[in-house]
Amino acid sequence: MPDFADLRISELLSSRLCHELASPLGAINNGIEMIEEFDDSMLPDALPLIGSSAKLVASRLTFYRMAYGSAGNQSIASFGDLMDLANAYFEESRTSLSWPDIPIVPEMPDGAAKLLLNMLPLAAETLPRGGLLTVSLDDGAAALTMTVSAKGVTPRVSEECGRALSPNALLDELTPRSIHAYFVTRLALRLSTRIEIDDDTEDRIVFTVRVSR
């Protein structure tokens, strides 16, 4: 019997991406309707709404093109490019990003930048009320250690995402909400590593991966 696992994963990732774009696209549509209904009198209110929403759509599309698409495997030329992608993605979010003391990484292992990009939304999902994501790197001779710390009010990994983070996750149990956790886990496995989760602190969850050179 044919294995339709790849089709199932594609469907769930598409559902998640559409959900990410639905809100800002809806705001653009609302702005256009305001102009059509009230003519030029609503331009001062409608144009900023349309502009900010269009910017949000563009940043999310660019982010997920690199995070989910094949382009992300090698197209991120530098760590600065990675930071720009992530900062743009979280610009309108209740969750902010911090990059303290990031070392200069001459060359990230293939696939490491894409894995780190995907770790950011994974960590952000543990902060439903918003919070702070702190990214740190330890560029060792044998491995690059990448850490994302999520700090906020009672952060938690949901039960369904927790199951999806298991290397033995069942495809039939995945949902559009948990597919990202599954996808990140597979990216890590492809690099012969795993995502370590430390949730022993009340207000912080730390995600760590070590990518061999």
C-alpha positions in Angstrom: 0.0 0.0 0.0 1.4 3.5 -0.8 2.9 5.5 2.0 1.2 8.9 2.0 3.2 10.4 4.9 4.8 13.1 2.8 1.3 14.1 1.6 0.0 14.3 5.1 2.9 16.5 6.2 2.5 18.8 3.2 -1.2 19.3 4.0 -0.5 20.1 7.7 2.4 22.5 6.9 0.1 24.2 4.3 -2.6 24.6 6.8 -0.3 26.1 9.3 1.2 28.6 6.8 -2.3 29.6 5.7 -3.2 30.3 9.3 -0.1 32.4 9.7 -1.2 34.6 6.7 -4.9 34.7 7.3 -4.9 37.5 9.9 -2.8 40.1 8.1 -4.4 39.3 4.7 -7.8 39.8 6.4 -6.6 43.2 7.7 -5.5 44.2 4.2 -9.0 43.3 2.9 -10.6 45.3 5.7 -8.6 48.3 4.8 -9.5 48.1 1.1 -13.2 47.7 2.1 -13.0 50.8 4.2 -11.7 52.8 1.2 -14.3 51.4 -1.1 -17.2 52.1 1.4 -16.1 55.6 2.6 -14.1 56.9 -0.4 -11.1 59.1 0.4 -12.3 60.1 3.8 -10.9 56.8 5.3 -7.5 56.9 3.6 -5.7 58.2 6.7 -7.0 55.2 8.7 -6.9 52.6 6.0 -3.5 53.1 4.4 -1.5 52.5 7.6 -3.5 49.4 8.2 -2.9 48.1 4.7 0.8 49.0 4.8 1.6 47.4 8.1 -0.4 44.3 7.2 1.3 43.9 3.8 4.7 44.3 5.5 3.7 41.5 8.0 2.6 39.2 5.2 5.9 39.8 3.3 8.0 39.1 6.4 6.1 35.9 7.2 6.3 34.6 3.7 10.1 35.3 3.5 10.6 33.7 6.9 8.7 30.5 6.1 10.2 30.3 2.6 13.5 29.8 4.4 12.2 27.9 7.4 10.0 25.4 5.4 11.3 25.6 1.9 14.5 24.1 0.3 15.9 27.5 -0.1 16.6 27.7 3.7 19.2 24.8 3.5 21.9 26.9 2.0 20.5 30.3 0.9 21.1 32.1 4.3 24.5 33.7 3.5 25.4 34.8 7.0 24.2 34.9 10.6 23.3 38.5 10.0 20.8 37.4 7.3 19.3 34.9 9.8 18.9 37.7 12.4 17.2 40.0 9.9 14.7 37.2 8.9 13.9 36.5 12.6 13.7 40.1 13.7 11.3 40.9 10.8 9.1 37.9 11.7 8.7 38.9 15.3 8.5 42.7 14.7 4.7 42.8 15.3 4.6 40.0 17.8 4.1 40.1 21.6 7.3 38.1 21.8 10.6 40.0 21.4 14.0 38.7 20.4 17.3 39.2 22.1 20.7 38.3 20.6 23.2 39.0 23.4 26.9 38.3 22.8 26.4 36.4 19.6 29.9 35.2 18.5 31.1 35.6 14.9 30.4 32.2 13.2 32.5 32.1 10.0 30.5 29.2 8.6 27.5 27.5 10.1 27.1 23.8 9.4 24.8 23.0 6.5 21.2 23.0 7.7 22.0 24.6 11.1 20.7 28.1 10.2 17.4 26.5 9.0 17.1 24.5 12.2 17.7 27.6 14.3 15.1 29.6 12.4 12.5 26.8 13.1 13.4 26.7 16.8 12.3 30.3 17.2 8.5 29.8 16.4 8.7 26.5 18.4 10.0 28.4 21.5 7.5 31.3 20.9 4.6 28.9 21.0 5.4 28.2 24.7 4.7 31.9 25.5 0.9 32.4 24.7 1.0 35.7 26.6 4.2 36.9 24.9 7.6 37.2 26.4 11.3 37.2 25.5 13.3 34.8 23.3 17.0 34.9 23.9 19.3 33.3 21.3 22.8 32.1 22.1 25.5 30.3 20.2 28.6 28.4 21.4 30.9 27.9 18.4 33.0 25.0 19.4 35.6 23.1 17.3 33.6 19.9 17.3 30.0 21.3 17.3 27.9 24.4 17.1 25.6 24.6 20.1 22.4 26.7 19.5 20.2 27.7 22.4 16.8 29.5 22.4 15.5 30.5 25.8 11.8 31.4 26.2 11.0 33.5 29.2 7.5 34.6 30.2 4.5 33.9 32.4 4.2 30.2 33.0 5.6 29.0 29.6 4.8 25.4 28.7 5.1 23.0 25.8 1.6 21.9 25.0 0.7 18.2 25.3 0.2 17.8 21.5 3.4 19.6 20.7 5.3 17.5 23.3 4.1 14.3 21.5 5.1 15.8 18.1 8.6 16.5 19.4 9.2 12.8 20.0 11.4 11.0 17.4 8.6 8.4 17.5 5.7 10.7 17.0 2.7 9.2 15.2 1.8 10.9 12.0 -2.0 10.4 12.5 -1.9 12.4 15.8 -0.4 15.5 14.2 -2.4 18.7 13.8 -1.7 22.1 12.1 -0.8 23.3 15.6 1.7 20.5 16.3 3.2 20.0 12.8 5.9 22.6 13.4 7.2 20.7 16.4 7.3 17.6 14.3 9.1 19.4 11.4 11.7 20.8 13.7 12.4 17.4 15.2 12.9 16.0 11.8 15.3 18.8 10.8 17.3 18.0 13.9 17.3 14.2 13.2 18.6 15.0 9.6 21.6 16.7 11.2 22.1 13.7 13.5 21.1 15.7 16.6 18.1 16.2 18.8 16.3 19.0 20.6 17.0 19.1 24.3 14.3 20.8 26.4 14.9 22.2 29.9 11.7 23.3 31.6 12.8 23.1 35.3 12.5 26.8 35.8 9.1 28.3 36.5 9.3 31.2 34.0 11.7 29.8 31.4 12.0 27.0 28.9 15.3 26.4 27.1 15.7 24.6 23.8 19.2 23.4 22.9 20.7 21.6 19.9 24.3 20.6 19.2 25.2 20.4 15.5 28.4 18.5 14.8 30.9 20.0 12.3 
